[in-house]
Every structure is written in C-alpha cells, then in structure tokens.
C-alpha cells in the first residue's frame, strides 16, 4: 500500500500546486479526500511515516491528519456501509 498511496499523494499535491492552491487548502484536501486502510500495524506506521516525509519533501511542513486506518478492510467498510444492507 505504501508505494501506490505515496504516488497518489504526490500527484495530488503536484496538481494542487500547479493550480496554485495554498498550503492550507492542500492540507485540507489531503485530510478530506485521501484515506486508506491497512491491517498490518508495522505497514500502517511505515505508511504514515513515509507520507509525512513525502509532504515535507514537497514543501508542506505542517502536520497532516491522515485518514489512514489500522483496521481490517472488510470490517471497516462493513461498519461504514452497514446502513445499505437491507
């Protein structure tokens, strides 16, 4: 998960920068629109650390409240969408 999510975040930030979004807007959008679920605790922590390093390398030095969840994907989505089950 780490590598493809880093690429998504990198492209998202680059697009925002090309469209002249300010840092606050980019952070707000990252926190709102980028999320992932990782079951393995080590990979989960590695993912957040790598994303933190990536955003710093792209000029964002503020803390991002990543929506990365250390949970089982199947139960995570089941709890979110349980209202759809009839």
DOVO-120481 format. One record per atom (N, C-alpha, C, O): z, x, y; residue number from 1; residue in one letter. Coordinates in pm, 1 decimal. Layout:
# residues N
@z:Z x:X y:Y volo:NUM fikol:A $
...
***
This chain:
# residues 86
@z:0.0 x:81.2 y:-119.2 volo:1 fikol:X $
@z:0.0 x:0.0 y:0.0 volo:1 fikol:X $
@z:0.0 x:85.7 y:125.8 volo:1 fikol:X $
@z:-59.9 x:48.8 y:226.8 volo:1 fikol:X $
@z:65.7 x:197.4 y:119.6 volo:2 fikol:X $
@z:84.9 x:279.4 y:239.3 volo:2 fikol:X $
@z:-47.3 x:314.9 y:306.5 volo:2 fikol:X $
@z:-60.2 x:300.9 y:428.1 volo:2 fikol:X $
@z:-144.6 x:360.1 y:230.0 volo:3 fikol:X $
@z:-267.9 x:410.8 y:290.1 volo:3 fikol:X $
@z:-353.2 x:301.7 y:353.2 volo:3 fikol:X $
@z:-404.0 x:318.9 y:464.0 volo:3 fikol:X $
@z:-369.1 x:190.9 y:284.2 volo:4 fikol:X $
@z:-454.2 x:87.3 y:343.8 volo:4 fikol:X $
@z:-385.9 x:21.1 y:462.8 volo:4 fikol:X $
@z:-453.0 x:-19.2 y:557.8 volo:4 fikol:X $
@z:-253.2 x:9.3 y:459.1 volo:5 fikol:X $
@z:-182.6 x:-50.3 y:572.5 volo:5 fikol:X $
@z:-188.4 x:41.8 y:694.4 volo:5 fikol:X $
@z:-201.4 x:-5.0 y:807.5 volo:5 fikol:X $
@z:-178.7 x:172.1 y:671.2 volo:6 fikol:X $
@z:-192.7 x:267.3 y:781.5 volo:6 fikol:X $
@z:-330.0 x:254.2 y:846.1 volo:6 fikol:X $
@z:-342.0 x:257.9 y:968.5 volo:6 fikol:X $
@z:-431.7 x:239.1 y:765.3 volo:7 fikol:X $
@z:-567.9 x:225.3 y:818.7 volo:7 fikol:X $
@z:-582.1 x:95.8 y:898.6 volo:7 fikol:X $
@z:-646.6 x:94.2 y:1003.5 volo:7 fikol:X $
@z:-523.2 x:-10.6 y:850.3 volo:8 fikol:X $
@z:-526.7 x:-137.8 y:923.4 volo:8 fikol:X $
@z:-460.4 x:-122.5 y:1059.3 volo:8 fikol:X $
@z:-516.1 x:-163.4 y:1161.2 volo:8 fikol:X $
@z:-341.3 x:-63.6 y:1060.7 volo:9 fikol:X $
@z:-266.7 x:-46.2 y:1185.3 volo:9 fikol:X $
@z:-341.8 x:46.3 y:1280.6 volo:9 fikol:X $
@z:-348.4 x:20.0 y:1400.7 volo:9 fikol:X $
@z:-397.6 x:153.0 y:1227.9 volo:10 fikol:X $
@z:-473.6 x:247.9 y:1309.8 volo:10 fikol:X $
@z:-592.8 x:178.3 y:1376.0 volo:10 fikol:X $
@z:-614.3 x:192.9 y:1496.4 volo:10 fikol:X $
@z:-668.7 x:104.1 y:1299.3 volo:11 fikol:X $
@z:-784.7 x:33.7 y:1354.5 volo:11 fikol:X $
@z:-742.8 x:-73.4 y:1454.7 volo:11 fikol:X $
@z:-808.7 x:-93.5 y:1556.7 volo:11 fikol:X $
@z:-633.8 x:-141.0 y:1425.2 volo:12 fikol:X $
@z:-584.2 x:-245.2 y:1514.9 volo:12 fikol:X $
@z:-545.5 x:-184.3 y:1649.5 volo:12 fikol:X $
@z:-583.1 x:-235.9 y:1754.7 volo:12 fikol:X $
@z:-470.3 x:-74.4 y:1645.5 volo:13 fikol:X $
@z:-429.3 x:-8.0 y:1769.5 volo:13 fikol:X $
@z:-550.3 x:44.3 y:1844.9 volo:13 fikol:X $
@z:-559.0 x:27.2 y:1966.5 volo:13 fikol:X $
@z:-643.5 x:107.5 y:1775.6 volo:14 fikol:X $
@z:-763.5 x:159.6 y:1842.2 volo:14 fikol:X $
@z:-842.1 x:47.8 y:1910.9 volo:14 fikol:X $
@z:-891.5 x:66.0 y:2022.2 volo:14 fikol:X $
@z:-853.5 x:-65.7 y:1846.1 volo:15 fikol:X $
@z:-923.4 x:-179.8 y:1905.0 volo:15 fikol:X $
@z:-849.8 x:-230.9 y:2028.2 volo:15 fikol:X $
@z:-911.5 x:-261.1 y:2130.3 volo:15 fikol:X $
@z:-718.8 x:-240.1 y:2017.9 volo:16 fikol:X $
@z:-638.9 x:-283.4 y:2133.6 volo:16 fikol:X $
@z:-654.4 x:-187.0 y:2250.2 volo:16 fikol:X $
@z:-667.9 x:-229.4 y:2365.0 volo:16 fikol:X $
@z:-652.4 x:-57.4 y:2220.9 volo:17 fikol:X $
@z:-667.4 x:42.8 y:2326.4 volo:17 fikol:X $
@z:-805.7 x:35.9 y:2390.5 volo:17 fikol:X $
@z:-818.2 x:49.0 y:2512.2 volo:17 fikol:X $
@z:-908.7 x:15.5 y:2310.4 volo:18 fikol:X $
@z:-1044.2 x:2.1 y:2364.5 volo:18 fikol:X $
@z:-1056.6 x:-120.1 y:2454.8 volo:18 fikol:X $
@z:-1134.6 x:-120.7 y:2550.0 volo:18 fikol:X $
@z:-979.1 x:-223.0 y:2423.9 volo:19 fikol:X $
@z:-980.7 x:-345.5 y:2504.5 volo:19 fikol:X $
@z:-875.7 x:-343.0 y:2615.0 volo:19 fikol:X $
@z:-845.7 x:-445.4 y:2676.3 volo:19 fikol:X $
@z:-821.0 x:-225.5 y:2639.3 volo:20 fikol:X $
@z:-728.6 x:-199.0 y:2749.6 volo:20 fikol:X $
@z:-600.9 x:-282.5 y:2745.8 volo:20 fikol:X $
@z:-550.3 x:-323.5 y:2850.3 volo:20 fikol:X $
@z:-549.3 x:-307.5 y:2627.0 volo:21 fikol:X $
@z:-419.0 x:-371.6 y:2614.6 volo:21 fikol:X $
@z:-313.4 x:-268.7 y:2652.2 volo:21 fikol:X $
@z:-329.3 x:-150.1 y:2623.3 volo:21 fikol:X $
@z:-206.3 x:-312.7 y:2716.2 volo:22 fikol:X $
@z:-98.6 x:-218.4 y:2746.4 volo:22 fikol:X $
@z:-9.0 x:-202.0 y:2623.4 volo:22 fikol:X $
@z:-20.5 x:-277.4 y:2526.8 volo:22 fikol:X $
@z:79.7 x:-103.2 y:2628.0 volo:23 fikol:X $
@z:164.1 x:-70.6 y:2513.1 volo:23 fikol:X $
@z:248.6 x:-191.2 y:2470.0 volo:23 fikol:X $
@z:262.2 x:-218.0 y:2350.6 volo:23 fikol:X $
@z:303.9 x:-262.0 y:2564.7 volo:24 fikol:X $
@z:387.7 x:-379.1 y:2531.7 volo:24 fikol:X $
@z:308.6 x:-485.1 y:2455.8 volo:24 fikol:X $
@z:358.5 x:-544.6 y:2360.3 volo:24 fikol:X $
@z:185.3 x:-507.8 y:2498.9 volo:25 fikol:X $
@z:100.3 x:-605.6 y:2430.9 volo:25 fikol:X $
@z:66.3 x:-560.2 y:2289.3 volo:25 fikol:X $
@z:66.0 x:-640.6 y:2196.1 volo:25 fikol:X $
@z:37.9 x:-431.8 y:2273.6 volo:26 fikol:X $
@z:5.3 x:-379.0 y:2140.8 volo:26 fikol:X $
@z:125.7 x:-394.4 y:2048.3 volo:26 fikol:X $
@z:111.4 x:-439.4 y:1934.6 volo:26 fikol:X $
@z:243.4 x:-357.3 y:2096.5 volo:27 fikol:X $
@z:365.1 x:-369.8 y:2014.6 volo:27 fikol:X $
@z:389.7 x:-515.2 y:1975.9 volo:27 fikol:X $
@z:420.1 x:-545.7 y:1860.6 volo:27 fikol:X $
@z:376.4 x:-603.1 y:2072.5 volo:28 fikol:X $
@z:396.3 x:-746.5 y:2045.3 volo:28 fikol:X $
@z:301.2 x:-795.1 y:1936.8 volo:28 fikol:X $
@z:341.6 x:-869.1 y:1847.0 volo:28 fikol:X $
@z:176.7 x:-754.3 y:1944.8 volo:29 fikol:X $
@z:77.0 x:-796.9 y:1846.4 volo:29 fikol:X $
@z:102.3 x:-735.0 y:1708.9 volo:29 fikol:X $
@z:86.9 x:-801.8 y:1606.7 volo:29 fikol:X $
@z:141.4 x:-606.8 y:1706.4 volo:30 fikol:X $
@z:173.1 x:-543.7 y:1577.6 volo:30 fikol:X $
@z:287.8 x:-617.5 y:1509.6 volo:30 fikol:X $
@z:284.2 x:-641.4 y:1388.9 volo:30 fikol:X $
@z:388.3 x:-653.0 y:1586.7 volo:31 fikol:X $
@z:505.1 x:-721.8 y:1531.3 volo:31 fikol:X $
@z:473.0 x:-864.6 y:1489.3 volo:31 fikol:X $
@z:538.5 x:-919.6 y:1400.7 volo:31 fikol:X $
@z:374.7 x:-923.5 y:1551.1 volo:32 fikol:X $
@z:340.4 x:-1062.0 y:1521.3 volo:32 fikol:X $
@z:237.4 x:-1077.0 y:1408.5 volo:32 fikol:X $
@z:249.0 x:-1166.8 y:1325.2 volo:32 fikol:X $
@z:136.9 x:-988.8 y:1406.1 volo:33 fikol:X $
@z:22.7 x:-1010.9 y:1317.8 volo:33 fikol:X $
@z:13.6 x:-919.5 y:1195.2 volo:33 fikol:X $
@z:-63.4 x:-948.4 y:1103.6 volo:33 fikol:X $
@z:89.0 x:-811.9 y:1191.5 volo:34 fikol:X $
@z:80.9 x:-719.2 y:1077.6 volo:34 fikol:X $
@z:205.5 x:-736.4 y:992.6 volo:34 fikol:X $
@z:317.4 x:-718.2 y:1040.6 volo:34 fikol:X $
@z:185.8 x:-771.5 y:866.3 volo:35 fikol:X $
@z:300.6 x:-778.0 y:776.4 volo:35 fikol:X $
@z:256.3 x:-743.8 y:634.8 volo:35 fikol:X $
@z:138.3 x:-750.8 y:600.3 volo:35 fikol:X $
@z:356.0 x:-706.3 y:553.7 volo:36 fikol:X $
@z:328.2 x:-667.8 y:415.5 volo:36 fikol:X $
@z:454.0 x:-686.2 y:331.8 volo:36 fikol:X $
@z:564.4 x:-700.2 y:384.3 volo:36 fikol:X $
@z:434.5 x:-685.8 y:201.3 volo:37 fikol:X $
@z:544.3 x:-698.3 y:106.6 volo:37 fikol:X $
@z:532.3 x:-583.6 y:6.6 volo:37 fikol:X $
@z:425.4 x:-559.9 y:-49.5 volo:37 fikol:X $
@z:642.9 x:-512.8 y:-14.9 volo:38 fikol:X $
@z:645.9 x:-400.7 y:-109.7 volo:38 fikol:X $
@z:772.3 x:-411.5 y:-193.7 volo:38 fikol:X $
@z:882.9 x:-414.3 y:-139.8 volo:38 fikol:X $
@z:756.5 x:-417.4 y:-323.7 volo:39 fikol:X $
@z:869.6 x:-432.9 y:-414.7 volo:39 fikol:X $
@z:950.0 x:-303.9 y:-430.1 volo:39 fikol:X $
@z:1073.0 x:-306.8 y:-429.1 volo:39 fikol:X $
@z:881.9 x:-192.5 y:-444.1 volo:40 fikol:X $
@z:947.7 x:-64.3 y:-469.0 volo:40 fikol:X $
@z:1019.6 x:-14.7 y:-343.0 volo:40 fikol:X $
@z:956.9 x:0.6 y:-238.3 volo:40 fikol:X $
@z:1149.4 x:10.0 y:-352.5 volo:41 fikol:X $
@z:1230.8 x:49.8 y:-236.6 volo:41 fikol:X $
@z:1182.7 x:181.8 y:-177.3 volo:41 fikol:X $
@z:1176.1 x:195.7 y:-55.2 volo:41 fikol:X $
@z:1149.2 x:278.1 y:-261.6 volo:42 fikol:X $
@z:1103.1 x:408.6 y:-213.2 volo:42 fikol:X $
@z:971.5 x:393.7 y:-137.8 volo:42 fikol:X $
@z:955.6 x:449.9 y:-29.5 volo:42 fikol:X $
@z:877.8 x:319.2 y:-193.5 volo:43 fikol:X $
@z:748.9 x:297.0 y:-127.5 volo:43 fikol:X $
@z:765.5 x:215.7 y:0.6 volo:43 fikol:X $
@z:696.1 x:239.6 y:99.4 volo:43 fikol:X $
@z:855.5 x:122.2 y:-1.4 volo:44 fikol:X $
@z:886.7 x:41.3 y:116.4 volo:44 fikol:X $
@z:931.7 x:132.1 y:231.3 volo:44 fikol:X $
@z:879.8 x:122.3 y:342.5 volo:44 fikol:X $
@z:1027.0 x:219.1 y:204.4 volo:45 fikol:X $
@z:1078.3 x:310.0 y:307.4 volo:45 fikol:X $
@z:971.6 x:409.9 y:351.2 volo:45 fikol:X $
@z:961.0 x:442.0 y:469.6 volo:45 fikol:X $
@z:892.7 x:459.0 y:256.0 volo:46 fikol:X $
@z:783.5 x:550.8 y:287.7 volo:46 fikol:X $
@z:681.7 x:483.3 y:379.2 volo:46 fikol:X $
@z:631.1 x:545.2 y:472.8 volo:46 fikol:X $
@z:652.4 x:359.0 y:352.6 volo:47 fikol:X $
@z:555.8 x:284.3 y:432.0 volo:47 fikol:X $
@z:602.2 x:273.0 y:577.2 volo:47 fikol:X $
@z:525.4 x:300.7 y:669.3 volo:47 fikol:X $
@z:726.0 x:233.1 y:597.6 volo:48 fikol:X $
@z:777.5 x:218.2 y:733.9 volo:48 fikol:X $
@z:779.6 x:353.7 y:805.6 volo:48 fikol:X $
@z:741.9 x:362.7 y:922.5 volo:48 fikol:X $
@z:823.3 x:457.5 y:736.5 volo:49 fikol:X $
@z:825.1 x:590.7 y:798.0 volo:49 fikol:X $
@z:685.2 x:636.7 y:836.5 volo:49 fikol:X $
@z:665.4 x:691.8 y:944.8 volo:49 fikol:X $
@z:588.6 x:614.5 y:748.8 volo:50 fikol:X $
@z:450.4 x:654.6 y:778.5 volo:50 fikol:X $
@z:391.3 x:574.7 y:894.4 volo:50 fikol:X $
@z:318.1 x:629.6 y:976.7 volo:50 fikol:X $
@z:422.6 x:446.1 y:901.1 volo:51 fikol:X $
@z:373.8 x:365.2 y:1012.9 volo:51 fikol:X $
@z:437.1 x:409.0 y:1144.2 volo:51 fikol:X $
@z:370.1 x:413.4 y:1247.4 volo:51 fikol:X $
@z:566.8 x:441.4 y:1140.4 volo:52 fikol:X $
@z:633.6 x:491.0 y:1260.9 volo:52 fikol:X $
@z:568.9 x:619.8 y:1311.1 volo:52 fikol:X $
@z:547.3 x:636.1 y:1431.2 volo:52 fikol:X $
@z:538.3 x:710.9 y:1219.5 volo:53 fikol:X $
@z:472.5 x:837.2 y:1257.4 volo:53 fikol:X $
@z:332.2 x:811.8 y:1311.3 volo:53 fikol:X $
@z:289.1 x:876.2 y:1407.0 volo:53 fikol:X $
@z:261.7 x:718.3 y:1249.8 volo:54 fikol:X $
@z:125.6 x:686.5 y:1292.8 volo:54 fikol:X $
@z:123.3 x:634.8 y:1436.2 volo:54 fikol:X $
@z:43.1 x:681.3 y:1517.1 volo:54 fikol:X $
@z:209.6 x:540.0 y:1468.4 volo:55 fikol:X $
@z:205.6 x:483.6 y:1602.7 volo:55 fikol:X $
@z:241.6 x:587.3 y:1708.5 volo:55 fikol:X $
@z:187.8 x:584.5 y:1819.1 volo:55 fikol:X $
@z:331.9 x:678.2 y:1675.2 volo:56 fikol:X $
@z:365.2 x:786.0 y:1769.2 volo:56 fikol:X $
@z:242.1 x:874.1 y:1791.5 volo:56 fikol:X $
@z:213.8 x:914.0 y:1904.5 volo:56 fikol:X $
@z:169.8 x:904.2 y:1684.9 volo:57 fikol:X $
@z:50.1 x:988.3 y:1698.2 volo:57 fikol:X $
@z:-59.4 x:919.8 y:1780.0 volo:57 fikol:X $
@z:-149.5 x:985.6 y:1832.0 volo:57 fikol:X $
@z:-50.5 x:786.0 y:1791.0 volo:58 fikol:X $
@z:-149.0 x:710.1 y:1868.2 volo:58 fikol:X $
@z:-97.4 x:673.2 y:2007.5 volo:58 fikol:X $
@z:-157.5 x:591.4 y:2077.0 volo:58 fikol:X $
@z:14.3 x:734.2 y:2047.3 volo:59 fikol:X $
@z:62.6 x:717.4 y:2183.8 volo:59 fikol:X $
@z:165.2 x:608.7 y:2205.9 volo:59 fikol:X $
@z:196.4 x:575.6 y:2320.3 volo:59 fikol:X $
@z:218.7 x:552.2 y:2098.1 volo:60 fikol:X $
@z:320.7 x:447.8 y:2111.9 volo:60 fikol:X $
@z:454.1 x:507.3 y:2069.6 volo:60 fikol:X $
@z:476.4 x:534.1 y:1951.6 volo:60 fikol:X $
@z:542.0 x:527.5 y:2165.8 volo:61 fikol:X $
@z:669.4 x:592.8 y:2138.2 volo:61 fikol:X $
@z:787.2 x:496.8 y:2131.0 volo:61 fikol:X $
@z:902.3 x:539.8 y:2123.4 volo:61 fikol:X $
@z:759.4 x:369.4 y:2133.3 volo:62 fikol:X $
@z:865.1 x:268.1 y:2124.8 volo:62 fikol:X $
@z:881.1 x:220.6 y:1980.7 volo:62 fikol:X $
@z:787.8 x:229.9 y:1900.9 volo:62 fikol:X $
@z:998.4 x:170.4 y:1948.4 volo:63 fikol:X $
@z:1029.0 x:121.6 y:1814.3 volo:63 fikol:X $
@z:952.5 x:-6.8 y:1786.0 volo:63 fikol:X $
@z:951.5 x:-99.4 y:1867.0 volo:63 fikol:X $
@z:889.0 x:-10.5 y:1670.6 volo:64 fikol:X $
@z:818.2 x:-129.9 y:1624.9 volo:64 fikol:X $
@z:907.5 x:-200.6 y:1522.8 volo:64 fikol:X $
@z:959.7 x:-136.8 y:1431.4 volo:64 fikol:X $
@z:924.7 x:-328.9 y:1537.7 volo:65 fikol:X $
@z:997.6 x:-408.7 y:1438.7 volo:65 fikol:X $
@z:897.2 x:-458.7 y:1335.6 volo:65 fikol:X $
@z:850.0 x:-572.2 y:1341.6 volo:65 fikol:X $
@z:866.2 x:-371.0 y:1241.4 volo:66 fikol:X $
@z:765.4 x:-401.3 y:1140.1 volo:66 fikol:X $
@z:806.7 x:-521.2 y:1056.7 volo:66 fikol:X $
@z:924.1 x:-538.9 y:1024.1 volo:66 fikol:X $
@z:710.3 x:-601.5 y:1023.4 volo:67 fikol:X $
@z:732.1 x:-713.7 y:931.8 volo:67 fikol:X $
@z:689.8 x:-669.5 y:791.9 volo:67 fikol:X $
@z:597.7 x:-724.7 y:731.5 volo:67 fikol:X $
@z:760.7 x:-567.9 y:742.9 volo:68 fikol:X $
@z:739.6 x:-516.4 y:608.0 volo:68 fikol:X $
@z:861.5 x:-560.1 y:528.3 volo:68 fikol:X $
@z:974.6 x:-530.3 y:566.5 volo:68 fikol:X $
@z:839.6 x:-629.9 y:418.9 volo:69 fikol:X $
@z:949.5 x:-687.7 y:342.5 volo:69 fikol:X $
@z:963.2 x:-618.6 y:207.4 volo:69 fikol:X $
@z:864.1 x:-598.7 y:137.1 volo:69 fikol:X $
@z:1084.1 x:-582.6 y:171.7 volo:70 fikol:X $
@z:1113.8 x:-519.3 y:42.8 volo:70 fikol:X $
@z:1150.5 x:-630.0 y:-55.8 volo:70 fikol:X $
@z:1267.5 x:-654.4 y:-85.3 volo:70 fikol:X $
@z:1045.5 x:-696.1 y:-105.6 volo:71 fikol:X $
@z:1065.9 x:-810.3 y:-194.6 volo:71 fikol:X $
@z:952.6 x:-817.7 y:-296.2 volo:71 fikol:X $
@z:853.4 x:-745.3 y:-287.6 volo:71 fikol:X $
@z:970.2 x:-906.0 y:-391.0 volo:72 fikol:X $
@z:867.2 x:-934.6 y:-489.5 volo:72 fikol:X $
@z:763.5 x:-1024.9 y:-423.4 volo:72 fikol:X $
@z:798.6 x:-1130.3 y:-370.4 volo:72 fikol:X $
@z:639.9 x:-986.2 y:-425.7 volo:73 fikol:X $
@z:534.2 x:-1061.0 y:-358.5 volo:73 fikol:X $
@z:525.1 x:-1205.3 y:-406.1 volo:73 fikol:X $
@z:508.8 x:-1296.9 y:-325.4 volo:73 fikol:X $
@z:535.7 x:-1225.4 y:-535.9 volo:74 fikol:X $
@z:521.6 x:-1361.0 y:-589.1 volo:74 fikol:X $
@z:632.4 x:-1453.6 y:-540.1 volo:74 fikol:X $
@z:604.7 x:-1566.6 y:-500.1 volo:74 fikol:X $
@z:755.1 x:-1408.4 y:-542.5 volo:75 fikol:X $
@z:864.3 x:-1493.8 y:-496.6 volo:75 fikol:X $
@z:867.4 x:-1503.8 y:-344.7 volo:75 fikol:X $
@z:910.2 x:-1605.3 y:-289.9 volo:75 fikol:X $
@z:822.6 x:-1399.5 y:-276.9 volo:76 fikol:X $
@z:816.6 x:-1401.3 y:-131.3 volo:76 fikol:X $
@z:724.3 x:-1513.1 y:-83.1 volo:76 fikol:X $
@z:763.6 x:-1595.4 y:-0.4 volo:76 fikol:X $
@z:603.2 x:-1515.6 y:-134.5 volo:77 fikol:X $
@z:508.0 x:-1619.0 y:-92.6 volo:77 fikol:X $
@z:548.0 x:-1757.0 y:-142.7 volo:77 fikol:X $
@z:523.1 x:-1857.3 y:-76.0 volo:77 fikol:X $
@z:609.2 x:-1762.0 y:-258.5 volo:78 fikol:X $
@z:654.7 x:-1890.2 y:-311.0 volo:78 fikol:X $
@z:758.1 x:-1952.6 y:-217.6 volo:78 fikol:X $
@z:755.4 x:-2073.3 y:-193.7 volo:78 fikol:X $
@z:848.3 x:-1871.4 y:-165.1 volo:79 fikol:X $
@z:950.6 x:-1924.6 y:-75.3 volo:79 fikol:X $
@z:891.1 x:-1969.0 y:58.4 volo:79 fikol:X $
@z:939.1 x:-2065.0 y:118.8 volo:79 fikol:X $
@z:788.0 x:-1900.5 y:104.4 volo:80 fikol:X $
@z:724.6 x:-1936.5 y:230.9 volo:80 fikol:X $
@z:643.0 x:-2064.7 y:218.2 volo:80 fikol:X $
@z:645.1 x:-2150.6 y:306.3 volo:80 fikol:X $
@z:571.5 x:-2075.6 y:107.2 volo:81 fikol:X $
@z:479.2 x:-2187.7 y:90.7 volo:81 fikol:X $
@z:529.9 x:-2295.2 y:-2.6 volo:81 fikol:X $
@z:450.6 x:-2376.9 y:-49.3 volo:81 fikol:X $
@z:658.5 x:-2298.9 y:-31.7 volo:82 fikol:X $
@z:711.8 x:-2397.6 y:-125.5 volo:82 fikol:X $
@z:692.6 x:-2540.6 y:-75.6 volo:82 fikol:X $
@z:686.2 x:-2633.7 y:-155.8 volo:82 fikol:X $
@z:683.6 x:-2558.4 y:54.4 volo:83 fikol:X $
@z:663.1 x:-2692.3 y:109.6 volo:83 fikol:X $
@z:525.4 x:-2747.6 y:76.1 volo:83 fikol:X $
@z:503.0 x:-2867.9 y:89.6 volo:83 fikol:X $
@z:432.7 x:-2662.7 y:32.8 volo:84 fikol:X $
@z:297.5 x:-2708.8 y:-1.4 volo:84 fikol:X $
@z:287.6 x:-2762.2 y:-143.9 volo:84 fikol:X $
@z:191.4 x:-2831.0 y:-177.9 volo:84 fikol:X $
@z:386.3 x:-2730.9 y:-227.1 volo:85 fikol:X $
@z:383.2 x:-2772.0 y:-366.6 volo:85 fikol:X $
@z:425.4 x:-2918.8 y:-375.9 volo:85 fikol:X $
@z:533.7 x:-2956.8 y:-331.4 volo:85 fikol:X $
@z:338.9 x:-2998.5 y:-433.6 volo:86 fikol:X $
@z:367.6 x:-3142.6 y:-443.1 volo:86 fikol:X $
@z:396.2 x:-3178.8 y:-587.0 volo:86 fikol:X $
@z:422.7 x:-3295.2 y:-617.3 volo:86 fikol:X $
***
